[in-house]
């Protein structure tokens, strides 16, 4: 369940930024590995967030969050 208020501005949403970058790269016909940079940025961004664990496997990025133990 995703609450709209938790998304924040769409331009700052990491998923939306990655999808925008993918669309731009598809239109510009980039070389191989060009999409790795945005994926790496997402991994770095989410690894700094407490309670978030990232798992990457074969071009799939899984982002999990745990319930806040203080809540």
C-alpha positions as CSV (number, residue, x, y, z in Angstrom):
1,X,0.0,0.0,0.0
2,X,1.4,3.4,-1.0
3,X,-0.1,6.5,0.3
4,X,0.0,9.5,-2.0
5,X,1.4,11.7,0.7
6,X,4.4,9.4,1.2
7,X,5.5,9.8,-2.4
8,X,6.4,13.5,-2.2
9,X,7.0,15.5,-5.4
10,X,7.1,13.1,-8.4
11,X,10.3,14.7,-9.8
12,X,12.1,13.8,-6.6
13,X,10.7,10.3,-6.4
14,X,13.7,7.9,-7.1
15,X,11.5,5.5,-9.1
16,X,10.1,8.3,-11.3
17,X,13.6,9.7,-11.8
18,X,14.9,6.3,-12.9
19,X,12.0,5.8,-15.3
20,X,12.5,9.2,-16.8
21,X,16.1,8.4,-17.3
22,X,15.3,5.1,-19.0
23,X,12.9,6.8,-21.4
24,X,15.6,9.4,-22.3
25,X,18.2,6.7,-22.8
26,X,15.8,4.7,-25.0
27,X,15.1,7.7,-27.2
28,X,18.8,8.5,-27.5
29,X,19.9,4.9,-28.2
30,X,22.7,4.8,-25.7
31,X,25.5,2.3,-25.6
32,X,25.5,-0.8,-23.4
33,X,25.6,-0.2,-19.7
34,X,24.2,3.3,-19.9
35,X,21.3,2.5,-17.5
36,X,23.7,1.2,-14.8
37,X,24.5,4.8,-13.6
38,X,20.9,5.6,-12.5
39,X,20.5,2.2,-10.9
40,X,23.7,2.8,-8.9
41,X,22.4,6.2,-7.8
42,X,19.2,4.6,-6.6
43,X,21.2,1.9,-4.7
44,X,23.3,4.6,-3.0
45,X,20.3,6.8,-2.2
46,X,18.3,4.0,-0.6
47,X,21.3,2.5,1.3
48,X,21.5,5.7,3.3
49,X,17.9,5.5,4.5
50,X,17.4,3.9,7.9
51,X,15.0,0.9,7.8
52,X,15.5,0.4,4.1
53,X,17.2,-2.7,2.6
54,X,18.0,-2.9,-1.1
55,X,18.5,-6.2,-3.0
56,X,19.7,-6.2,-6.6
57,X,19.6,-9.2,-9.0
58,X,19.7,-9.3,-12.8
59,X,18.4,-5.8,-13.5
60,X,15.8,-6.1,-10.8
61,X,15.9,-3.7,-7.8
62,X,13.9,-4.7,-4.8
63,X,13.5,-2.1,-2.1
64,X,12.1,-3.2,1.3
65,X,11.2,-1.2,4.3
66,X,10.7,-2.3,7.8
67,X,8.1,-0.9,10.2
68,X,9.6,1.7,12.5
69,X,10.2,-0.1,15.9
70,X,9.5,3.2,17.7
71,X,6.0,3.4,16.2
